[in-house]
Amino acid sequence: MESFVGYFAAFLTTVSFLPQVLLVVLTKKTRDVSRNMYIVLTLGVFLWLVYGFMKSDLPIILANTITLLFTLTILILKLTSKDEDSIT
């Protein structure tokens, strides 16, 4: 049961980023995305991934690997965006 809860929690928190990633990738608009928030979030997700490897915890490793790809995608598009009035 413990593993199920871990995998289900990992699935839900990871999938929650999918709508934002799809919106940013498809529209190329990042004006309403906070750069600073995604910098901090991406660093936090990276550290969770490191922690998962340190603990050999597969749900943490899988969820944070995928989430890191999602947050990096959004952050890179935000940093390279030419949107006017970009929000920091």
Backbone hydrogen bonds, N-H to C=O, Kabsch-Sander energy under -0.5 kcal/mol:
donor,donor_aa,acceptor,acceptor_aa,energy
5,V,1,M,-2.3
6,G,2,E,-2.2
7,Y,3,S,-3.0
8,F,4,F,-2.9
9,A,5,V,-2.7
10,A,6,G,-2.4
11,F,7,Y,-2.5
12,L,8,F,-2.5
13,T,9,A,-2.5
14,T,10,A,-2.0
15,V,11,F,-2.8
16,S,12,L,-1.5
17,F,14,T,-1.5
18,L,15,V,-1.3
21,V,17,F,-2.3
22,L,18,L,-2.8
23,L,19,P,-2.4
24,V,20,Q,-2.5
25,V,21,V,-2.8
26,L,22,L,-2.8
27,T,23,L,-2.3
28,K,24,V,-2.1
30,T,28,K,-0.5
33,V,30,T,-2.0
35,R,33,V,-0.6
35,R,87,I,-0.8
36,N,88,T,-2.9
38,Y,34,S,-2.0
39,I,35,R,-2.0
40,V,36,N,-2.2
41,L,37,M,-2.9
42,T,38,Y,-2.3
43,L,39,I,-2.0
44,G,40,V,-2.5
45,V,41,L,-2.8
46,F,42,T,-2.3
47,L,43,L,-2.3
48,W,44,G,-2.2
49,L,45,V,-2.1
50,V,46,F,-2.4
51,Y,47,L,-2.6
52,G,48,W,-2.6
53,F,49,L,-2.1
54,M,50,V,-2.4
55,K,51,Y,-2.3
56,S,52,G,-0.7
57,D,52,G,-2.4
58,L,56,S,-0.8
61,I,57,D,-2.3
62,L,58,L,-3.1
63,A,59,P,-2.3
64,N,60,I,-2.1
65,T,61,I,-1.9
66,I,62,L,-2.0
67,T,63,A,-2.6
68,L,64,N,-2.1
69,L,65,T,-1.7
70,F,66,I,-2.1
71,T,67,T,-3.1
72,L,68,L,-2.6
73,T,69,L,-2.0
74,I,70,F,-2.1
75,L,71,T,-2.7
76,I,72,L,-3.0
77,L,73,T,-2.3
78,K,74,I,-2.4
79,L,75,L,-2.8
80,T,76,I,-1.8
81,S,77,L,-0.6
81,S,78,K,-0.7
86,S,83,D,-0.8
87,I,31,R,-1.2
